[in-house]
Every structure is written in structure tokens, then in C-alpha cells.
Amino acid sequence: MGLLNVIRKLRLRQGLPIREIARRTGLSRNTIKKYLKADVIEPHFATPERPSKLDPFAEKLAGWLKNNAGKPRKERQTLTKMHADLVTLGFTGSYNRVAAFAREWRADRQREQQTTGRGTFVPLAFRAGEAFQFDWSEDFVVVGGERTKLQVVHIKLSHSRAFLLRAYPLQTHEMLFDAHWHAFRVFGGVPERGIYDNMKTAVDRVGRGKAREVNIRFLAMANHYVFEPEFCNPAAGWEKGQVEKNVRDARHQMLHGMPNFPDLAALNAWLERRCIALWHETAHGTLPGTIADVWAEERRTLMPLPVAFDGFVEVSKRVSPTCLISFERNRYSVPASFANRPVSLRVYPDRLVVAAEGNILCEHVRLIQRSHKLPPQTIYDWRHYLAVVQRKPGALRNGAPFLELPPAFRQLQDQMLRKPGGDREMVDILALVLQHDEQAVLTAVELALTEGVPTKTHVLNLLHRLVDGKVIGGPPLDTPQALILRHEPKANVERYDALRSQIAAGGRHAS
């Protein structure tokens, strides 16, 4: 600016020729002529484009700002918190760069609202069987008498607008896979592609434009059901506007004022029935008839449903010396033969399966505790510890896993531990479940207690008689097919006559 003023003063005030001005300022005559000809005070300089440290995180920050703008004022995150979150993701820039980006984003959004009002969109149309849309929502439902926060899946066919809701405690891979199976089961087939936002269970990294690094397990599920996943642009919920509207409508149609459910399975069964009922009650809006009518036509174009995808999440665990593995703050027992060894834990929405060396070792019901105020729980299976107490029978008296024995076993244990060597005999009786049906062993123990002879010998006698079917009033037991005689022996006295004839002829016999 200072040099431009000097040029204008020398020319306009003092009247010096351009050659003299060039000599005094050191500029070329062409440059001086250009500035004087422009007849402006401030020249416009092109700003070179320089890469910013915020460029890799621009789409993520824009999505945060978009979500933040739709929240109530007291629930909005500060830019300081957003900057801290970006730092944890690898951003090395300053807070000022984040604040400048936010100012530019708000200004662009304000200009867009002023010019286009609420926005300008293109109506979308989908052919039958072409696509479905997927989204999550967070809602509160009374389950088991307690108000519980649940993650609700919304899946909607884009053509017929048939939809399904299903509730889960978490937004994890195993829950996601289970939701797809139930949706395709209810819809009666699989569409050609699915439309998602950039959820963490599906997208590992969002690239520029439509570039995505898709999660390998999610991609395996999509390949199993043979549909093409498609992901929206960040903060562009209108690209799957049908399911976005379904999330809003479902809160008024179903989720508000729901009855109390004993468990999550009862809730999901009710949601499925309610969704199908709404198909028959709701007009399609674009095509003639109800949603159910259009869905009946679309179902013919869906790909037939294959077998369910084995949607578990595999985690490597090491069994502790106490035959336990830990998962989600809780502990689960494993057969004692795998103590201090690595195993594979397969996580399903409702159960945990422990596998090793290509075999399934055991299975437990999965416990999910949302509150960290609750103490961790330990889930035992007393059968897993039989190999230990066979070597250490004294551990039976105070062993925590054996507090969950059936009542008959507990009653027998109380009587047998009162006499010397009773712990060893009790262990031998419990170990019978490894070779015999557990219900048969339990029945033999109950009969021994009823007869007032709670001894190992009597229990074994009763068990063998139960297996042979000689106990009057005992429960019928299924004999294994391997123990059935295919050719029963027949009495043949002629064999003895033949033996006598050999002896009479001078033969010898064993004496």
C-alpha cells in the first residue's frame, strides 16, 4: 500500500515522468503503468492455496457442527471440546484454526438459508427391490420395570416404504448384523443395495467425496447377503430422508406410551407386530393402496433370503488360573482343561461362545450392564470345575462355582461332608454327569435321599438300575442306539450235546 501511494503522488502531484518514477522506486515501467491505469487504491492479489492441517478433518468437523446446530442450546458442545476431540484423532493444529473454520461454516450456512430458505432438494424415486435405508436412534423404554436407554434400529424399503424397528442395548457389530437378518426375514428378501450414514460399525475412515474404507466385517456381511452398501455424504441426512422421517414418526406412533415389557425379546416381538400392523393402516402416499399392498408387489423382486450370516465378533482371551475370562467387566467360566491357555470368544447379541482348537468349549448368556455403578458379575458353570475338584476334593466345601448346584446335589453334599471322606465321594458322584445324563444322575440322588441312604454306592446302584429301566416309578430314559442289541442270543442246547460227544470220544476239557 505504501509503495502504491508513492507512485500515485509522484505522478499525480509532482507530475514526474514514468521513467523517473521507475528510477526512484526500482519498479519496471510496465508495472507502474499497470497500477496507474487500474485507477484503484487497493490492488487485488491472488491468495495461493496452501494445505491446512485441518483438511483431513474438515468433513468430520462439519458433521459435528451440523449435529450441534440441531441440539438445544444447553446440550451443544463448545468449540474447545471439538478441538480436544480432533486432537485425540490426530489433529495437530491450534484452536484458532478450528474456530475460523466454524465461523466460515456458520456464515455459509446462513447465506444458504437466506438464499434457499430451508434448502432445495430433488425428489427421489426408487424402483421395486432397488434399495433400503438404515439408521439408528436412541430412545428410552421401560423394560423389566426400569426405564432403560436403548439403541433402536430403523430399516425401511425405499420403494414400498415398509419398515422395521428393533431395539438393542448397544450399537455394536453383532447387534448390527442381527438387525439386518431380522429385517430381511420380515421383508421376505434382500434388496440390491443399502443406504447408510458413516457409522463407525460400517466405515473405518471417511475419504474425500464418496471414498470410504469399509469395515471388513461389515463388508463380509454385505457380501453374504449380496447387496451393495452406499454411504451418504457427511451431515447430509436428506440423502436417506425416508428413514430419517421414519425415526421421527416412530417416536409418536410406537415408542411413546408403550407398555412395560419383561425383557428385550418381548419388546422386539411387540415392535415387529406393531410395524406390520402399521403397514396395513398407512397409505403409501405416492402409489395406490397401503404400504402392505405395495410391499406385497415389491417382495417378488427381492432376492431370496439366504441362511443367516454368522454375525459374531471374535475376541482373543486368555483363561485365568481360576478358569475365568473377562468381557465387558463381567467374568465367565471355561472348562478347567483350558486354564492359562488362549481361547477365542465369539460375541453374539445375546450369548457368548468360547471356542478353541476348532471346537466349541462352552456357551453363556451374555450380561450387559449399562451402569458402571453396578458391581461386576461372575457367571459360573460348576461342571467346568469337576476336573479340578477331582484332584482337590477339599475345594468342594467352599468352592464358589458349587454354590449353584441343584437342590438335590446341595442336600446330598450337606449330608456327605459330615463324615470322613465324604468330599471325595461327593466329587465322584458329581463327576458322573461327565459319563451319564445329568437328569438321570439327579434322579438317582433324589431317590437315594428319599430312601434315606445317601451313599455313593447306593447312588451308583440306583443310577445303573435307572439306565437299565429296573427302577419302578423312575423316569423313562432313552437308551443310546449304540447299546441296542442288533442280534439277540438264542438258547441252543445242541451245542452242549456236541461238547459231550467230544469228551466221550476221549477229548479233554478245561478243569
ZIDA-V312298 format. One record per pair of residues at least 6 apart in sequence whose ideal C-beta (glycine too) atoms are under 8 Angstrom apart, sorted by the first residue. I is the first residue (numbers start at 0). J is the second residue. Records with the same first field share a line. If there is no record, write none. Layout:
I=J ; J
This chain:
0=41
2=24 ; 26
3=34 ; 40 ; 42
5=24
6=20 ; 24 ; 26 ; 31 ; 34 ; 35
7=34 ; 35
9=15 ; 19 ; 20 ; 23 ; 24
10=17 ; 20 ; 31 ; 35
15=23
17=28 ; 31 ; 32
18=28
20=26 ; 31
21=27 ; 28 ; 31
24=31
34=42
51=92 ; 96
52=90 ; 91 ; 92 ; 96
53=60 ; 90 ; 92 ; 96 ; 97 ; 100
56=85 ; 88 ; 90
57=100
58=205 ; 207 ; 233
59=85 ; 88 ; 205 ; 233
60=81 ; 85 ; 97 ; 100 ; 101 ; 104
61=104 ; 233 ; 234
62=197 ; 233 ; 234
63=76 ; 81 ; 84
64=81 ; 101 ; 104 ; 105 ; 234
65=233 ; 234
66=234
67=75 ; 76 ; 81
68=75 ; 108
78=94 ; 97 ; 98 ; 101
79=94
81=97 ; 101
82=90 ; 94 ; 97
85=97
111=118
112=118
118=237
120=237 ; 240
123=157 ; 240
125=157 ; 158
126=158
127=158 ; 159 ; 296 ; 297 ; 299 ; 300
128=158 ; 188 ; 190 ; 191 ; 297 ; 300 ; 301 ; 302
129=157 ; 158 ; 190 ; 191 ; 192
130=156 ; 157 ; 158 ; 190 ; 191 ; 192 ; 193 ; 194 ; 229
131=154 ; 155 ; 156 ; 157 ; 182 ; 186 ; 190 ; 192 ; 193 ; 194
132=154 ; 155 ; 157 ; 193 ; 194 ; 195 ; 239 ; 241 ; 242
133=152 ; 153 ; 154 ; 193 ; 194 ; 195 ; 239 ; 242
134=152 ; 153 ; 195 ; 196 ; 239 ; 242 ; 243 ; 245 ; 246
135=150 ; 151 ; 152 ; 153 ; 170 ; 198
136=150 ; 151 ; 153 ; 246 ; 249 ; 250
137=148 ; 149 ; 150 ; 151
138=148 ; 149 ; 151 ; 166 ; 250 ; 254
139=146 ; 147 ; 148 ; 149
140=146 ; 147 ; 149 ; 166 ; 254 ; 257 ; 260 ; 266
141=147 ; 257 ; 258 ; 259 ; 260
142=149 ; 259 ; 260 ; 261 ; 262 ; 263 ; 266
143=260 ; 261 ; 262
144=259
147=168 ; 369
148=369
149=166 ; 167 ; 168 ; 263
150=166 ; 167 ; 168 ; 169 ; 170 ; 174
151=164 ; 165 ; 166 ; 167 ; 249 ; 254
152=163 ; 164 ; 165 ; 166 ; 167 ; 174 ; 175 ; 178 ; 182
153=162 ; 163 ; 164 ; 242 ; 245 ; 246 ; 249
154=162 ; 163 ; 165 ; 178 ; 179 ; 182 ; 242
155=161 ; 162 ; 163 ; 241 ; 242 ; 245
156=162 ; 186 ; 190 ; 294 ; 297
157=190 ; 194 ; 241
158=293 ; 297
159=283 ; 290 ; 293 ; 294 ; 296 ; 297
160=241 ; 283 ; 284 ; 290 ; 293
161=186 ; 278 ; 290 ; 291 ; 293 ; 294 ; 297
162=242 ; 245 ; 249 ; 274 ; 278
163=181 ; 182 ; 185 ; 186 ; 270 ; 271 ; 274
164=249 ; 253 ; 270 ; 274
165=177 ; 178 ; 181 ; 182 ; 267 ; 270 ; 271
166=263 ; 266 ; 267 ; 270
167=174 ; 177 ; 178 ; 263 ; 348
168=174 ; 263 ; 367 ; 369
169=367
170=198 ; 200
171=200 ; 312 ; 346
172=200 ; 214 ; 216 ; 217 ; 310 ; 312
173=310 ; 311 ; 312 ; 346 ; 347 ; 348
174=348
175=200 ; 201 ; 217 ; 220 ; 310
176=220 ; 308 ; 310
177=310 ; 347 ; 348
179=220 ; 224 ; 308 ; 310
180=307 ; 308 ; 310
181=267 ; 271
183=189 ; 224 ; 304
184=304
185=271 ; 274 ; 275
186=294 ; 298 ; 301
187=298 ; 301 ; 304
188=298 ; 300 ; 301 ; 302 ; 303 ; 304
189=224 ; 225 ; 226 ; 301 ; 302 ; 303 ; 304 ; 305
190=226 ; 301 ; 302
191=226 ; 227 ; 302
192=226 ; 227 ; 228 ; 229
193=221 ; 226 ; 227 ; 228 ; 229
194=229 ; 230 ; 231 ; 238 ; 239 ; 242
195=201 ; 228 ; 229 ; 230 ; 231 ; 239
196=230 ; 231 ; 236 ; 239
197=205 ; 211 ; 230 ; 231 ; 233
200=214 ; 217
201=213 ; 214 ; 217 ; 228 ; 230
202=211 ; 212 ; 213 ; 214 ; 230
203=212 ; 213 ; 214
204=211 ; 212
205=211 ; 233
206=212
209=230 ; 232
211=230
213=228
216=312
217=228
218=228
219=308
220=308 ; 310
221=227 ; 228
223=305 ; 308
224=305 ; 308
225=302 ; 305
226=302
231=238 ; 239
232=238
236=243
237=243
252=277
253=270 ; 273 ; 274 ; 277
257=266 ; 269
258=269
260=266 ; 269
275=291
277=290
278=289 ; 290 ; 291 ; 294
279=289 ; 290 ; 291
280=289
281=289 ; 290
282=288 ; 289 ; 290
283=289 ; 290 ; 292 ; 293
286=293
310=347
311=345 ; 346 ; 347 ; 352
312=345 ; 346
313=343 ; 344 ; 345 ; 346
314=326 ; 343 ; 344 ; 346
315=341 ; 342 ; 343 ; 344
316=324 ; 325 ; 326 ; 341 ; 342 ; 343 ; 344 ; 353
317=324 ; 339 ; 340 ; 341 ; 342
318=324 ; 333 ; 337 ; 338 ; 339 ; 340 ; 341 ; 342
319=338 ; 339
320=338 ; 339
321=338
322=332 ; 333 ; 334 ; 335 ; 337 ; 338 ; 383 ; 384 ; 387
323=330 ; 331 ; 332 ; 333 ; 377
324=330 ; 331 ; 333 ; 342 ; 344 ; 353
326=344 ; 346 ; 351
327=366 ; 367 ; 368
328=368 ; 371 ; 375
329=366 ; 368 ; 375 ; 376 ; 377 ; 378
330=375 ; 376 ; 377 ; 378
331=351 ; 353 ; 363 ; 377 ; 378
332=361 ; 363 ; 377 ; 378 ; 379 ; 380 ; 383 ; 384 ; 400
333=342 ; 353 ; 360 ; 361 ; 383
334=360 ; 361 ; 383 ; 386
335=383 ; 384 ; 385 ; 386 ; 387
336=386
337=355 ; 360
340=355
341=355
342=353 ; 354 ; 355 ; 360
343=353 ; 354 ; 355
344=351 ; 352 ; 353
345=351 ; 352 ; 353 ; 354
346=365
347=365
348=365
349=364 ; 365
350=362 ; 363 ; 364 ; 365
351=362 ; 363 ; 364 ; 365
352=359 ; 361 ; 362
353=359 ; 360 ; 361 ; 362 ; 363
354=360
361=380 ; 383
363=378 ; 380
364=378
366=376 ; 378
368=375 ; 376
377=399
379=399 ; 400 ; 403
380=400
381=400 ; 401 ; 403 ; 404 ; 429
382=432 ; 433
383=400
384=394 ; 398 ; 400 ; 401
385=426 ; 429 ; 430 ; 432 ; 433
387=394
388=394 ; 395 ; 398 ; 401 ; 426 ; 429
389=426 ; 430
392=422 ; 423 ; 425 ; 426
393=422
395=401 ; 412 ; 416 ; 422 ; 425 ; 426
396=416 ; 422
401=412
404=412 ; 429
405=441
407=441 ; 444 ; 445 ; 448
408=428 ; 429 ; 441 ; 444
410=448
411=425 ; 428 ; 444 ; 447 ; 448 ; 453 ; 458
412=425
414=421 ; 453
415=421 ; 422 ; 424 ; 425 ; 453
416=422 ; 425
424=454 ; 455
427=455
428=440 ; 444 ; 455 ; 458
431=440 ; 458 ; 459 ; 462
432=440
435=462 ; 466
436=476
438=474
439=462 ; 465 ; 466 ; 474 ; 476
440=458 ; 462
442=465 ; 473 ; 474
443=458 ; 459 ; 461 ; 462 ; 465
444=458
446=461 ; 470 ; 473
447=453 ; 454 ; 457 ; 458 ; 461
450=457
461=470
464=470 ; 473
465=473 ; 474 ; 476
466=476 ; 478
468=475 ; 476 ; 478
498=508
502=508
